[in-house]
Amino acid sequence: LADAAFLDAYDSFVRDVAVPHIKTRLVAADERWAAPTTFYYQRPPTLRLQPGPSERHVSRHDDAMYGHQVGEVNLWLPLTSFADTRTTLWVESGPGADDFHP
């Protein structure tokens, strides 16, 4: 992940896509987020690759079980079509809701 071109593309994605999307969602939930806000992100990113199709999967969990902090946001960016791989991400509606769904 020390490839400069990859990291430049990643920085552009965070700056031009991810942060504006997150900021819009925050402002929609609470106008106080309209004030200037500083966002921090991990660089280089952690990439997890899931080959598909596969019957193998990770046990149901939330990231807090792995020491991730409250307020951390994960972005899932599929690089292939679900129709081809049958690989998806299951999420719950809120921490501890235990209502996981794709």
N, C-alpha and C positions, 0 to 999 in steps of 0.2 A: 504493500500500500504506500510505498514511498514514491510511486510514479507521479511526477508533477502534473501531467495532463489529467490523470484521474482525479487528483486532489483539486485541481482547478475546476473541473466539471462538478465535483462534489460541492465545493464552496459556492459555485453559481447556483446549483440546485437548492442549497439551503437558503441562500440570500434571495433568490428570485422566485422560488416556488414554496418551499416549506414554511419559512418565517411569515411571508404574507398570508398564507393560508391559516396558520395558527393564530396570527394576530387578528384576522377577520373573525375567526370563531370565538376568540376571547372577547372582543368588543361586542359581538352579538349577544354574548352571555352576560356581560356587565360593562357598561359604558366607561367605568373607571379605567379599563384597559386601553382606552383611546389615547391616554397620555403616552409620551415617549417611553418606550420599554426596551431594555437591553435583553437580548437573548444570547444564551451560551449554547454551544454545541460541541459534540465530541469530534475531534479530528486527530488522527484518521478515524473513520467510522468503523464500527464493528459490522461485518457482513456475515450473515448466516445464509447458507445456500441449502435449499431443500430440493433434491432431485425428485422428479415425478415421472410417471405415476408410481406410487409406492403404497404399500399397506403399513409401512413403518411410520411412527409418529412420536412426538415428544409427549410425555405425560402432561396432563392438564396442570397448569401452574399460573401464577402471576409473577411478574418480575420482582415484586417485593421479596418473594421467597429466595431470590438470588442477590439480595442486597441493593437493589436499585432504589433510588430515593423517590419520595412522594413528589409529584409534580413533573417527573420525567416523562417525556413524550417519545414514543417510538413511532417511526414511520415505516409502513410496509409498502414496498415498491416491487410488485411482481414484474419480472422480466420476460415472462412467457404467458401464453394464454391458458386460462383455467381449463378450457375445452381440450387442450393438448396434454396438460400435466395432471389435472385433477388435484392440484395442490392449492390449499387455501389456508387462511389464518382464522382461528376462532377467537373471539373476544367476548368479554362480558360488559354489560352496560355501565358498570361502575365497580370500584374496588370492593371485593367480597360479595358481589351480587350472585355469583355462582350460576349465572344464566348464559353461559357460553353459547355462541352461535357464530356461523360464518359471516 
